[in-house]
Amino acid sequence: MEQKIRRDRNMGDNLRRLRNNFDISQEKLCAELQRRGCDIGRTTYAKYESGELNIRASVIIELKKIYNCEYDEFFKDL
């Protein structure tokens, strides 16, 4: 029997909060992620924020560099 990882909407809320605090659109953020080697489209990123998809660790690592924040910011209130 295959188990699925439970998605957590709070991660998406934190991703959205960080992006809004940085005042950048999803499209521009994805362009920066792609420049850094993460093949992420805006539709995929929108699914991260909505909680429809689990975000990859490699994307979180790059977002941490972009936002210049601690990893705790991604997991706040989880």
mmCIF file of the N, C-alpha and C atoms, coordinates in Angstrom:
data_MODEL
# 
_entry.id   MODEL 
# 
loop_
_atom_site.group_PDB 
_atom_site.id 
_atom_site.type_symbol 
_atom_site.label_atom_id 
_atom_site.label_alt_id 
_atom_site.label_comp_id 
_atom_site.label_asym_id 
_atom_site.label_entity_id 
_atom_site.label_seq_id 
_atom_site.pdbx_PDB_ins_code 
_atom_site.Cartn_x 
_atom_site.Cartn_y 
_atom_site.Cartn_z 
_atom_site.occupancy 
_atom_site.B_iso_or_equiv 
_atom_site.pdbx_formal_charge 
_atom_site.auth_seq_id 
_atom_site.auth_comp_id 
_atom_site.auth_asym_id 
_atom_site.auth_atom_id 
_atom_site.pdbx_PDB_model_num 
ATOM 1   N N  . MET A 1 1  ? 0.836  -1.177 0.000   1.00 0.00 ? 1  MET A N  1 
ATOM 2   C CA . MET A 1 1  ? 0.000  0.000  0.000   1.00 0.00 ? 1  MET A CA 1 
ATOM 3   C C  . MET A 1 1  ? 0.886  1.248  0.000   1.00 0.00 ? 1  MET A C  1 
ATOM 4   N N  . GLU A 1 2  ? 0.655  2.112  -0.939  1.00 0.00 ? 2  GLU A N  1 
ATOM 5   C CA . GLU A 1 2  ? 1.452  3.331  -1.076  1.00 0.00 ? 2  GLU A CA 1 
ATOM 6   C C  . GLU A 1 2  ? 0.936  4.406  -0.133  1.00 0.00 ? 2  GLU A C  1 
ATOM 7   N N  . GLN A 1 3  ? 1.863  5.030  0.587   1.00 0.00 ? 3  GLN A N  1 
ATOM 8   C CA . GLN A 1 3  ? 1.481  6.137  1.460   1.00 0.00 ? 3  GLN A CA 1 
ATOM 9   C C  . GLN A 1 3  ? 1.783  7.445  0.772   1.00 0.00 ? 3  GLN A C  1 
ATOM 10  N N  . LYS A 1 4  ? 0.926  8.411  0.968   1.00 0.00 ? 4  LYS A N  1 
ATOM 11  C CA . LYS A 1 4  ? 1.151  9.735  0.422   1.00 0.00 ? 4  LYS A CA 1 
ATOM 12  C C  . LYS A 1 4  ? 1.530  10.670 1.558   1.00 0.00 ? 4  LYS A C  1 
ATOM 13  N N  . ILE A 1 5  ? 2.438  11.570 1.261   1.00 0.00 ? 5  ILE A N  1 
ATOM 14  C CA . ILE A 1 5  ? 2.821  12.581 2.248   1.00 0.00 ? 5  ILE A CA 1 
ATOM 15  C C  . ILE A 1 5  ? 1.680  13.587 2.367   1.00 0.00 ? 5  ILE A C  1 
ATOM 16  N N  . ARG A 1 6  ? 1.293  13.870 3.594   1.00 0.00 ? 6  ARG A N  1 
ATOM 17  C CA . ARG A 1 6  ? 0.231  14.838 3.822   1.00 0.00 ? 6  ARG A CA 1 
ATOM 18  C C  . ARG A 1 6  ? 0.764  16.231 3.531   1.00 0.00 ? 6  ARG A C  1 
ATOM 19  N N  . ARG A 1 7  ? 0.045  16.971 2.745   1.00 0.00 ? 7  ARG A N  1 
ATOM 20  C CA . ARG A 1 7  ? 0.450  18.333 2.425   1.00 0.00 ? 7  ARG A CA 1 
ATOM 21  C C  . ARG A 1 7  ? 0.038  19.257 3.560   1.00 0.00 ? 7  ARG A C  1 
ATOM 22  N N  . ASP A 1 8  ? 0.828  20.284 3.759   1.00 0.00 ? 8  ASP A N  1 
ATOM 23  C CA . ASP A 1 8  ? 0.566  21.213 4.851   1.00 0.00 ? 8  ASP A CA 1 
ATOM 24  C C  . ASP A 1 8  ? 0.417  22.614 4.284   1.00 0.00 ? 8  ASP A C  1 
ATOM 25  N N  . ARG A 1 9  ? -0.777 23.158 4.363   1.00 0.00 ? 9  ARG A N  1 
ATOM 26  C CA . ARG A 1 9  ? -1.050 24.477 3.786   1.00 0.00 ? 9  ARG A CA 1 
ATOM 27  C C  . ARG A 1 9  ? -0.203 25.579 4.404   1.00 0.00 ? 9  ARG A C  1 
ATOM 28  N N  . ASN A 1 10 ? 0.189  25.411 5.655   1.00 0.00 ? 10 ASN A N  1 
ATOM 29  C CA . ASN A 1 10 ? 0.974  26.458 6.296   1.00 0.00 ? 10 ASN A CA 1 
ATOM 30  C C  . ASN A 1 10 ? 2.293  26.720 5.570   1.00 0.00 ? 10 ASN A C  1 
ATOM 31  N N  . MET A 1 11 ? 2.889  25.698 4.993   1.00 0.00 ? 11 MET A N  1 
ATOM 32  C CA . MET A 1 11 ? 4.112  25.907 4.224   1.00 0.00 ? 11 MET A CA 1 
ATOM 33  C C  . MET A 1 11 ? 3.809  26.857 3.069   1.00 0.00 ? 11 MET A C  1 
ATOM 34  N N  . GLY A 1 12 ? 2.716  26.644 2.401   1.00 0.00 ? 12 GLY A N  1 
ATOM 35  C CA . GLY A 1 12 ? 2.323  27.528 1.301   1.00 0.00 ? 12 GLY A CA 1 
ATOM 36  C C  . GLY A 1 12 ? 2.069  28.941 1.776   1.00 0.00 ? 12 GLY A C  1 
ATOM 37  N N  . ASP A 1 13 ? 1.418  29.069 2.920   1.00 0.00 ? 13 ASP A N  1 
ATOM 38  C CA . ASP A 1 13 ? 1.174  30.402 3.477   1.00 0.00 ? 13 ASP A CA 1 
ATOM 39  C C  . ASP A 1 13 ? 2.492  31.105 3.779   1.00 0.00 ? 13 ASP A C  1 
ATOM 40  N N  . ASN A 1 14 ? 3.459  30.361 4.303   1.00 0.00 ? 14 ASN A N  1 
ATOM 41  C CA . ASN A 1 14 ? 4.764  30.948 4.606   1.00 0.00 ? 14 ASN A CA 1 
ATOM 42  C C  . ASN A 1 14 ? 5.506  31.334 3.331   1.00 0.00 ? 14 ASN A C  1 
ATOM 43  N N  . LEU A 1 15 ? 5.406  30.520 2.298   1.00 0.00 ? 15 LEU A N  1 
ATOM 44  C CA . LEU A 1 15 ? 6.030  30.850 1.026   1.00 0.00 ? 15 LEU A CA 1 
ATOM 45  C C  . LEU A 1 15 ? 5.446  32.135 0.451   1.00 0.00 ? 15 LEU A C  1 
ATOM 46  N N  . ARG A 1 16 ? 4.134  32.261 0.533   1.00 0.00 ? 16 ARG A N  1 
ATOM 47  C CA . ARG A 1 16 ? 3.452  33.458 0.026   1.00 0.00 ? 16 ARG A CA 1 
ATOM 48  C C  . ARG A 1 16 ? 3.844  34.690 0.845   1.00 0.00 ? 16 ARG A C  1 
ATOM 49  N N  . ARG A 1 17 ? 3.886  34.534 2.163   1.00 0.00 ? 17 ARG A N  1 
ATOM 50  C CA . ARG A 1 17 ? 4.252  35.649 3.043   1.00 0.00 ? 17 ARG A CA 1 
ATOM 51  C C  . ARG A 1 17 ? 5.655  36.141 2.726   1.00 0.00 ? 17 ARG A C  1 
ATOM 52  N N  . LEU A 1 18 ? 6.596  35.223 2.604   1.00 0.00 ? 18 LEU A N  1 
ATOM 53  C CA . LEU A 1 18 ? 7.975  35.607 2.297   1.00 0.00 ? 18 LEU A CA 1 
ATOM 54  C C  . LEU A 1 18 ? 8.069  36.311 0.944   1.00 0.00 ? 18 LEU A C  1 
ATOM 55  N N  . ARG A 1 19 ? 7.379  35.779 -0.049  1.00 0.00 ? 19 ARG A N  1 
ATOM 56  C CA . ARG A 1 19 ? 7.414  36.388 -1.382  1.00 0.00 ? 19 ARG A CA 1 
ATOM 57  C C  . ARG A 1 19 ? 6.809  37.782 -1.357  1.00 0.00 ? 19 ARG A C  1 
ATOM 58  N N  . ASN A 1 20 ? 5.688  37.933 -0.660  1.00 0.00 ? 20 ASN A N  1 
ATOM 59  C CA . ASN A 1 20 ? 5.049  39.244 -0.567  1.00 0.00 ? 20 ASN A CA 1 
ATOM 60  C C  . ASN A 1 20 ? 5.914  40.232 0.207   1.00 0.00 ? 20 ASN A C  1 
ATOM 61  N N  . ASN A 1 21 ? 6.568  39.761 1.265   1.00 0.00 ? 21 ASN A N  1 
ATOM 62  C CA . ASN A 1 21 ? 7.472  40.629 2.024   1.00 0.00 ? 21 ASN A CA 1 
ATOM 63  C C  . ASN A 1 21 ? 8.633  41.099 1.161   1.00 0.00 ? 21 ASN A C  1 
ATOM 64  N N  . PHE A 1 22 ? 9.045  40.265 0.223   1.00 0.00 ? 22 PHE A N  1 
ATOM 65  C CA . PHE A 1 22 ? 10.145 40.603 -0.673  1.00 0.00 ? 22 PHE A CA 1 
ATOM 66  C C  . PHE A 1 22 ? 9.648  41.438 -1.844  1.00 0.00 ? 22 PHE A C  1 
ATOM 67  N N  . ASP A 1 23 ? 8.326  41.565 -1.970  1.00 0.00 ? 23 ASP A N  1 
ATOM 68  C CA . ASP A 1 23 ? 7.663  42.359 -3.018  1.00 0.00 ? 23 ASP A CA 1 
ATOM 69  C C  . ASP A 1 23 ? 8.076  41.914 -4.426  1.00 0.00 ? 23 ASP A C  1 
ATOM 70  N N  . ILE A 1 24 ? 7.877  40.621 -4.671  1.00 0.00 ? 24 ILE A N  1 
ATOM 71  C CA . ILE A 1 24 ? 8.225  40.052 -5.972  1.00 0.00 ? 24 ILE A CA 1 
ATOM 72  C C  . ILE A 1 24 ? 7.068  39.171 -6.448  1.00 0.00 ? 24 ILE A C  1 
ATOM 73  N N  . SER A 1 25 ? 6.811  39.200 -7.738  1.00 0.00 ? 25 SER A N  1 
ATOM 74  C CA . SER A 1 25 ? 5.741  38.372 -8.294  1.00 0.00 ? 25 SER A CA 1 
ATOM 75  C C  . SER A 1 25 ? 6.208  36.927 -8.405  1.00 0.00 ? 25 SER A C  1 
ATOM 76  N N  . GLN A 1 26 ? 5.249  36.028 -8.517  1.00 0.00 ? 26 GLN A N  1 
ATOM 77  C CA . GLN A 1 26 ? 5.591  34.622 -8.714  1.00 0.00 ? 26 GLN A CA 1 
ATOM 78  C C  . GLN A 1 26 ? 6.415  34.448 -9.982  1.00 0.00 ? 26 GLN A C  1 
ATOM 79  N N  . GLU A 1 27 ? 6.056  35.162 -11.020 1.00 0.00 ? 27 GLU A N  1 
ATOM 80  C CA . GLU A 1 27 ? 6.752  35.047 -12.299 1.00 0.00 ? 27 GLU A CA 1 
ATOM 81  C C  . GLU A 1 27 ? 8.219  35.468 -12.179 1.00 0.00 ? 27 GLU A C  1 
ATOM 82  N N  . LYS A 1 28 ? 8.471  36.598 -11.523 1.00 0.00 ? 28 LYS A N  1 
ATOM 83  C CA . LYS A 1 28 ? 9.848  37.075 -11.366 1.00 0.00 ? 28 LYS A CA 1 
ATOM 84  C C  . LYS A 1 28 ? 10.643 36.160 -10.430 1.00 0.00 ? 28 LYS A C  1 
ATOM 85  N N  . LEU A 1 29 ? 9.984  35.655 -9.392  1.00 0.00 ? 29 LEU A N  1 
ATOM 86  C CA . LEU A 1 29 ? 10.650 34.733 -8.483  1.00 0.00 ? 29 LEU A CA 1 
ATOM 87  C C  . LEU A 1 29 ? 11.059 33.460 -9.218  1.00 0.00 ? 29 LEU A C  1 
ATOM 88  N N  . CYS A 1 30 ? 10.165 32.936 -10.033 1.00 0.00 ? 30 CYS A N  1 
ATOM 89  C CA . CYS A 1 30 ? 10.472 31.718 -10.791 1.00 0.00 ? 30 CYS A CA 1 
ATOM 90  C C  . CYS A 1 30 ? 11.604 31.962 -11.789 1.00 0.00 ? 30 CYS A C  1 
ATOM 91  N N  . ALA A 1 31 ? 11.639 33.139 -12.389 1.00 0.00 ? 31 ALA A N  1 
ATOM 92  C CA . ALA A 1 31 ? 12.734 33.468 -13.303 1.00 0.00 ? 31 ALA A CA 1 
ATOM 93  C C  . ALA A 1 31 ? 14.063 33.460 -12.554 1.00 0.00 ? 31 ALA A C  1 
ATOM 94  N N  . GLU A 1 32 ? 14.073 33.996 -11.333 1.00 0.00 ? 32 GLU A N  1 
ATOM 95  C CA . GLU A 1 32 ? 15.295 33.999 -10.524 1.00 0.00 ? 32 GLU A CA 1 
ATOM 96  C C  . GLU A 1 32 ? 15.672 32.579 -10.110 1.00 0.00 ? 32 GLU A C  1 
ATOM 97  N N  . LEU A 1 33 ? 14.683 31.776 -9.742  1.00 0.00 ? 33 LEU A N  1 
ATOM 98  C CA . LEU A 1 33 ? 14.960 30.384 -9.386  1.00 0.00 ? 33 LEU A CA 1 
ATOM 99  C C  . LEU A 1 33 ? 15.535 29.625 -10.588 1.00 0.00 ? 33 LEU A C  1 
ATOM 100 N N  . GLN A 1 34 ? 14.993 29.871 -11.760 1.00 0.00 ? 34 GLN A N  1 
ATOM 101 C CA . GLN A 1 34 ? 15.498 29.216 -12.967 1.00 0.00 ? 34 GLN A CA 1 
ATOM 102 C C  . GLN A 1 34 ? 16.924 29.653 -13.253 1.00 0.00 ? 34 GLN A C  1 
ATOM 103 N N  . ARG A 1 35 ? 17.218 30.923 -13.049 1.00 0.00 ? 35 ARG A N  1 
ATOM 104 C CA . ARG A 1 35 ? 18.576 31.434 -13.238 1.00 0.00 ? 35 ARG A CA 1 
ATOM 105 C C  . ARG A 1 35 ? 19.555 30.722 -12.310 1.00 0.00 ? 35 ARG A C  1 
ATOM 106 N N  . ARG A 1 36 ? 19.053 30.315 -11.141 1.00 0.00 ? 36 ARG A N  1 
ATOM 107 C CA . ARG A 1 36 ? 19.877 29.628 -10.142 1.00 0.00 ? 36 ARG A CA 1 
ATOM 108 C C  . ARG A 1 36 ? 19.849 28.109 -10.293 1.00 0.00 ? 36 ARG A C  1 
ATOM 109 N N  . GLY A 1 37 ? 19.230 27.609 -11.346 1.00 0.00 ? 37 GLY A N  1 
ATOM 110 C CA . GLY A 1 37 ? 19.270 26.177 -11.626 1.00 0.00 ? 37 GLY A CA 1 
ATOM 111 C C  . GLY A 1 37 ? 18.071 25.373 -11.174 1.00 0.00 ? 37 GLY A C  1 
ATOM 112 N N  . CYS A 1 38 ? 17.034 26.026 -10.649 1.00 0.00 ? 38 CYS A N  1 
ATOM 113 C CA . CYS A 1 38 ? 15.800 25.325 -10.250 1.00 0.00 ? 38 CYS A CA 1 
ATOM 114 C C  . CYS A 1 38 ? 14.792 25.462 -11.389 1.00 0.00 ? 38 CYS A C  1 
ATOM 115 N N  . ASP A 1 39 ? 14.430 24.366 -11.993 1.00 0.00 ? 39 ASP A N  1 
ATOM 116 C CA . ASP A 1 39 ? 13.501 24.399 -13.121 1.00 0.00 ? 39 ASP A CA 1 
ATOM 117 C C  . ASP A 1 39 ? 12.063 24.447 -12.599 1.00 0.00 ? 39 ASP A C  1 
ATOM 118 N N  . ILE A 1 40 ? 11.634 25.640 -12.213 1.00 0.00 ? 40 ILE A N  1 
ATOM 119 C CA . ILE A 1 40 ? 10.308 25.843 -11.631 1.00 0.00 ? 40 ILE A CA 1 
ATOM 120 C C  . ILE A 1 40 ? 9.541  26.862 -12.472 1.00 0.00 ? 40 ILE A C  1 
ATOM 121 N N  . GLY A 1 41 ? 8.360  26.474 -12.913 1.00 0.00 ? 41 GLY A N  1 
ATOM 122 C CA . GLY A 1 41 ? 7.482  27.401 -13.621 1.00 0.00 ? 41 GLY A CA 1 
ATOM 123 C C  . GLY A 1 41 ? 6.523  28.071 -12.646 1.00 0.00 ? 41 GLY A C  1 
ATOM 124 N N  . ARG A 1 42 ? 5.886  29.130 -13.092 1.00 0.00 ? 42 ARG A N  1 
ATOM 125 C CA . ARG A 1 42 ? 4.982  29.874 -12.233 1.00 0.00 ? 42 ARG A CA 1 
ATOM 126 C C  . ARG A 1 42 ? 3.809  29.011 -11.779 1.00 0.00 ? 42 ARG A C  1 
ATOM 127 N N  . THR A 1 43 ? 3.295  28.178 -12.651 1.00 0.00 ? 43 THR A N  1 
ATOM 128 C CA . THR A 1 43 ? 2.169  27.315 -12.289 1.00 0.00 ? 43 THR A CA 1 
ATOM 129 C C  . THR A 1 43 ? 2.554  26.355 -11.171 1.00 0.00 ? 43 THR A C  1 
ATOM 130 N N  . THR A 1 44 ? 3.731  25.783 -11.273 1.00 0.00 ? 44 THR A N  1 
ATOM 131 C CA . THR A 1 44 ? 4.214  24.879 -10.223 1.00 0.00 ? 44 THR A CA 1 
ATOM 132 C C  . THR A 1 44 ? 4.397  25.631 -8.916  1.00 0.00 ? 44 THR A C  1 
ATOM 133 N N  . TYR A 1 45 ? 5.004  26.823 -8.991  1.00 0.00 ? 45 TYR A N  1 
ATOM 134 C CA . TYR A 1 45 ? 5.224  27.594 -7.773  1.00 0.00 ? 45 TYR A CA 1 
ATOM 135 C C  . TYR A 1 45 ? 3.889  27.986 -7.131  1.00 0.00 ? 45 TYR A C  1 
ATOM 136 N N  . ALA A 1 46 ? 2.906  28.330 -7.946  1.00 0.00 ? 46 ALA A N  1 
ATOM 137 C CA . ALA A 1 46 ? 1.580  28.666 -7.418  1.00 0.00 ? 46 ALA A CA 1 
ATOM 138 C C  . ALA A 1 46 ? 0.992  27.480 -6.660  1.00 0.00 ? 46 ALA A C  1 
ATOM 139 N N  . LYS A 1 47 ? 1.264  26.274 -7.134  1.00 0.00 ? 47 LYS A N  1 
ATOM 140 C CA . LYS A 1 47 ? 0.787  25.076 -6.444  1.00 0.00 ? 47 LYS A CA 1 
ATOM 141 C C  . LYS A 1 47 ? 1.509  24.873 -5.122  1.00 0.00 ? 47 LYS A C  1 
ATOM 142 N N  . TYR A 1 48 ? 2.770  25.283 -5.025  1.00 0.00 ? 48 TYR A N  1 
ATOM 143 C CA . TYR A 1 48 ? 3.471  25.247 -3.738  1.00 0.00 ? 48 TYR A CA 1 
ATOM 144 C C  . TYR A 1 48 ? 2.767  26.160 -2.744  1.00 0.00 ? 48 TYR A C  1 
ATOM 145 N N  . GLU A 1 49 ? 2.452  27.371 -3.191  1.00 0.00 ? 49 GLU A N  1 
ATOM 146 C CA . GLU A 1 49 ? 1.815  28.348 -2.303  1.00 0.00 ? 49 GLU A CA 1 
ATOM 147 C C  . GLU A 1 49 ? 0.402  27.943 -1.910  1.00 0.00 ? 49 GLU A C  1 
ATOM 148 N N  . SER A 1 50 ? -0.293 27.263 -2.796  1.00 0.00 ? 50 SER A N  1 
ATOM 149 C CA . SER A 1 50 ? -1.672 26.856 -2.498  1.00 0.00 ? 50 SER A CA 1 
ATOM 150 C C  . SER A 1 50 ? -1.729 25.558 -1.705  1.00 0.00 ? 50 SER A C  1 
ATOM 151 N N  . GLY A 1 51 ? -0.592 24.886 -1.566  1.00 0.00 ? 51 GLY A N  1 
ATOM 152 C CA . GLY A 1 51 ? -0.550 23.631 -0.831  1.00 0.00 ? 51 GLY A CA 1 
ATOM 153 C C  . GLY A 1 51 ? -0.895 22.414 -1.668  1.00 0.00 ? 51 GLY A C  1 
ATOM 154 N N  . GLU A 1 52 ? -1.000 22.584 -2.982  1.00 0.00 ? 52 GLU A N  1 
ATOM 155 C CA . GLU A 1 52 ? -1.324 21.463 -3.863  1.00 0.00 ? 52 GLU A CA 1 
ATOM 156 C C  . GLU A 1 52 ? -0.122 20.563 -4.117  1.00 0.00 ? 52 GLU A C  1 
ATOM 157 N N  . LEU A 1 53 ? 1.088  21.113 -4.009  1.00 0.00 ? 53 LEU A N  1 
ATOM 158 C CA . LEU A 1 53 ? 2.317  20.357 -4.218  1.00 0.00 ? 53 LEU A CA 1 
ATOM 159 C C  . LEU A 1 53 ? 3.265  20.587 -3.053  1.00 0.00 ? 53 LEU A C  1 
ATOM 160 N N  . ASN A 1 54 ? 4.048  19.567 -2.741  1.00 0.00 ? 54 ASN A N  1 
ATOM 161 C CA . ASN A 1 54 ? 5.105  19.719 -1.746  1.00 0.00 ? 54 ASN A CA 1 
ATOM 162 C C  . ASN A 1 54 ? 6.326  20.326 -2.437  1.00 0.00 ? 54 ASN A C  1 
ATOM 163 N N  . ILE A 1 55 ? 6.948  21.276 -1.778  1.00 0.00 ? 55 ILE A N  1 
ATOM 164 C CA . ILE A 1 55 ? 8.108  21.957 -2.354  1.00 0.00 ? 55 ILE A CA 1 
ATOM 165 C C  . ILE A 1 55 ? 9.356  21.105 -2.160  1.00 0.00 ? 55 ILE A C  1 
ATOM 166 N N  . ARG A 1 56 ? 10.222 21.107 -3.146  1.00 0.00 ? 56 ARG A N  1 
ATOM 167 C CA . ARG A 1 56 ? 11.473 20.353 -3.073  1.00 0.00 ? 56 ARG A CA 1 
ATOM 168 C C  . ARG A 1 56 ? 12.465 21.085 -2.173  1.00 0.00 ? 56 ARG A C  1 
ATOM 169 N N  . ALA A 1 57 ? 13.300 20.321 -1.515  1.00 0.00 ? 57 ALA A N  1 
ATOM 170 C CA . ALA A 1 57 ? 14.317 20.901 -0.625  1.00 0.00 ? 57 ALA A CA 1 
ATOM 171 C C  . ALA A 1 57 ? 15.255 21.825 -1.396  1.00 0.00 ? 57 ALA A C  1 
ATOM 172 N N  . SER A 1 58 ? 15.608 21.463 -2.624  1.00 0.00 ? 58 SER A N  1 
ATOM 173 C CA . SER A 1 58 ? 16.516 22.298 -3.413  1.00 0.00 ? 58 SER A CA 1 
ATOM 174 C C  . SER A 1 58 ? 15.931 23.679 -3.667  1.00 0.00 ? 58 SER A C  1 
ATOM 175 N N  . VAL A 1 59 ? 14.615 23.765 -3.791  1.00 0.00 ? 59 VAL A N  1 
ATOM 176 C CA . VAL A 1 59 ? 13.956 25.063 -4.009  1.00 0.00 ? 59 VAL A CA 1 
ATOM 177 C C  . VAL A 1 59 ? 13.988 25.873 -2.718  1.00 0.00 ? 59 VAL A C  1 
ATOM 178 N N  . ILE A 1 60 ? 13.746 25.221 -1.589  1.00 0.00 ? 60 ILE A N  1 
ATOM 179 C CA . ILE A 1 60 ? 13.810 25.927 -0.303  1.00 0.00 ? 60 ILE A CA 1 
ATOM 180 C C  . ILE A 1 60 ? 15.211 26.479 -0.072  1.00 0.00 ? 60 ILE A C  1 
ATOM 181 N N  . ILE A 1 61 ? 16.229 25.714 -0.422  1.00 0.00 ? 61 ILE A N  1 
ATOM 182 C CA . ILE A 1 61 ? 17.613 26.173 -0.246  1.00 0.00 ? 61 ILE A CA 1 
ATOM 183 C C  . ILE A 1 61 ? 17.855 27.449 -1.055  1.00 0.00 ? 61 ILE A C  1 
ATOM 184 N N  . GLU A 1 62 ? 17.387 27.473 -2.294  1.00 0.00 ? 62 GLU A N  1 
ATOM 185 C CA . GLU A 1 62 ? 17.578 28.670 -3.125  1.00 0.00 ? 62 GLU A CA 1 
ATOM 186 C C  . GLU A 1 62 ? 16.728 29.836 -2.644  1.00 0.00 ? 62 GLU A C  1 
ATOM 187 N N  . LEU A 1 63 ? 15.506 29.557 -2.194  1.00 0.00 ? 63 LEU A N  1 
ATOM 188 C CA . LEU A 1 63 ? 14.658 30.633 -1.665  1.00 0.00 ? 63 LEU A CA 1 
ATOM 189 C C  . LEU A 1 63 ? 15.286 31.271 -0.428  1.00 0.00 ? 63 LEU A C  1 
ATOM 190 N N  . LYS A 1 64 ? 15.906 30.451 0.404   1.00 0.00 ? 64 LYS A N  1 
ATOM 191 C CA . LYS A 1 64 ? 16.585 30.974 1.591   1.00 0.00 ? 64 LYS A CA 1 
ATOM 192 C C  . LYS A 1 64 ? 17.672 31.968 1.183   1.00 0.00 ? 64 LYS A C  1 
ATOM 193 N N  . LYS A 1 65 ? 18.404 31.643 0.127   1.00 0.00 ? 65 LYS A N  1 
ATOM 194 C CA . LYS A 1 65 ? 19.446 32.544 -0.369  1.00 0.00 ? 65 LYS A CA 1 
ATOM 195 C C  . LYS A 1 65 ? 18.844 33.832 -0.950  1.00 0.00 ? 65 LYS A C  1 
ATOM 196 N N  . ILE A 1 66 ? 17.767 33.695 -1.684  1.00 0.00 ? 66 ILE A N  1 
ATOM 197 C CA . ILE A 1 66 ? 17.120 34.860 -2.299  1.00 0.00 ? 66 ILE A CA 1 
ATOM 198 C C  . ILE A 1 66 ? 16.580 35.800 -1.225  1.00 0.00 ? 66 ILE A C  1 
ATOM 199 N N  . TYR A 1 67 ? 15.880 35.235 -0.242  1.00 0.00 ? 67 TYR A N  1 
ATOM 200 C CA . TYR A 1 67 ? 15.245 36.043 0.796   1.00 0.00 ? 67 TYR A CA 1 
ATOM 201 C C  . TYR A 1 67 ? 16.201 36.419 1.925   1.00 0.00 ? 67 TYR A C  1 
ATOM 202 N N  . ASN A 1 68 ? 17.381 35.778 1.949   1.00 0.00 ? 68 ASN A N  1 
ATOM 203 C CA . ASN A 1 68 ? 18.355 36.025 3.014   1.00 0.00 ? 68 ASN A CA 1 
ATOM 204 C C  . ASN A 1 68 ? 17.693 35.878 4.392   1.00 0.00 ? 68 ASN A C  1 
ATOM 205 N N  . CYS A 1 69 ? 17.060 34.723 4.586   1.00 0.00 ? 69 CYS A N  1 
ATOM 206 C CA . CYS A 1 69 ? 16.334 34.463 5.833   1.00 0.00 ? 69 CYS A CA 1 
ATOM 207 C C  . CYS A 1 69 ? 16.805 33.140 6.420   1.00 0.00 ? 69 CYS A C  1 
ATOM 208 N N  . GLU A 1 70 ? 16.272 32.803 7.567   1.00 0.00 ? 70 GLU A N  1 
ATOM 209 C CA . GLU A 1 70 ? 16.560 31.520 8.219   1.00 0.00 ? 70 GLU A CA 1 
ATOM 210 C C  . GLU A 1 70 ? 15.547 30.485 7.740   1.00 0.00 ? 70 GLU A C  1 
ATOM 211 N N  . TYR A 1 71 ? 15.905 29.215 7.822   1.00 0.00 ? 71 TYR A N  1 
ATOM 212 C CA . TYR A 1 71 ? 14.976 28.143 7.441   1.00 0.00 ? 71 TYR A CA 1 
ATOM 213 C C  . TYR A 1 71 ? 13.716 28.170 8.294   1.00 0.00 ? 71 TYR A C  1 
ATOM 214 N N  . ASP A 1 72 ? 13.829 28.650 9.519   1.00 0.00 ? 72 ASP A N  1 
ATOM 215 C CA . ASP A 1 72 ? 12.663 28.727 10.412  1.00 0.00 ? 72 ASP A CA 1 
ATOM 216 C C  . ASP A 1 72 ? 11.505 29.493 9.781   1.00 0.00 ? 72 ASP A C  1 
ATOM 217 N N  . GLU A 1 73 ? 11.818 30.466 8.939   1.00 0.00 ? 73 GLU A N  1 
ATOM 218 C CA . GLU A 1 73 ? 10.766 31.272 8.299   1.00 0.00 ? 73 GLU A CA 1 
ATOM 219 C C  . GLU A 1 73 ? 9.857  30.426 7.412   1.00 0.00 ? 73 GLU A C  1 
ATOM 220 N N  . PHE A 1 74 ? 10.397 29.372 6.837   1.00 0.00 ? 74 PHE A N  1 
ATOM 221 C CA . PHE A 1 74 ? 9.593  28.511 5.963   1.00 0.00 ? 74 PHE A CA 1 
ATOM 222 C C  . PHE A 1 74 ? 8.669  27.596 6.771   1.00 0.00 ? 74 PHE A C  1 
ATOM 223 N N  . PHE A 1 75 ? 9.045  27.326 8.020   1.00 0.00 ? 75 PHE A N  1 
ATOM 224 C CA . PHE A 1 75 ? 8.304  26.378 8.839   1.00 0.00 ? 75 PHE A CA 1 
ATOM 225 C C  . PHE A 1 75 ? 7.552  27.042 10.000  1.00 0.00 ? 75 PHE A C  1 
ATOM 226 N N  . LYS A 1 76 ? 7.449  28.345 9.972   1.00 0.00 ? 76 LYS A N  1 
ATOM 227 C CA . LYS A 1 76 ? 6.781  29.097 11.027  1.00 0.00 ? 76 LYS A CA 1 
ATOM 228 C C  . LYS A 1 76 ? 5.336  28.618 11.193  1.00 0.00 ? 76 LYS A C  1 
ATOM 229 N N  . ASP A 1 77 ? 4.961  28.354 12.439  1.00 0.00 ? 77 ASP A N  1 
ATOM 230 C CA . ASP A 1 77 ? 3.596  27.958 12.807  1.00 0.00 ? 77 ASP A CA 1 
ATOM 231 C C  . ASP A 1 77 ? 3.146  26.609 12.233  1.00 0.00 ? 77 ASP A C  1 
ATOM 232 N N  . LEU A 1 78 ? 4.080  25.758 11.868  1.00 0.00 ? 78 LEU A N  1 
ATOM 233 C CA . LEU A 1 78 ? 3.678  24.417 11.373  1.00 0.00 ? 78 LEU A CA 1 
ATOM 234 C C  . LEU A 1 78 ? 3.439  23.500 12.543  1.00 0.00 ? 78 LEU A C  1 
# 
